[in-house]
Amino acid sequence: MKSEAKLLLGLGIGVALGAAVGYIMGSDRKEEWLEQANEFADKVRANVKTAIYKGKSEVHDLKEDIDDIAEIAKKELAKQ
């Protein structure tokens, strides 16, 4: 994509987001929209924390497996 097209696409997206935010803020249902946005953000935050925890746990398990394999390899090499 050419840089002009990227610029226009970014500008279009920015205008659309700005219009949506302006509409929401001017709406009578602003509080409801903000509450829903906060709930969504909380869910995303919780999912990210869960994914990070799972990732750290899997890395820890993988490290233990690698350490076990390295120990077995050392013992096998010592036999020779």
Residue pairs with C-beta under 8 A, 6 or more apart in sequence:
1 9
24 30
24 33
24 34
27 33
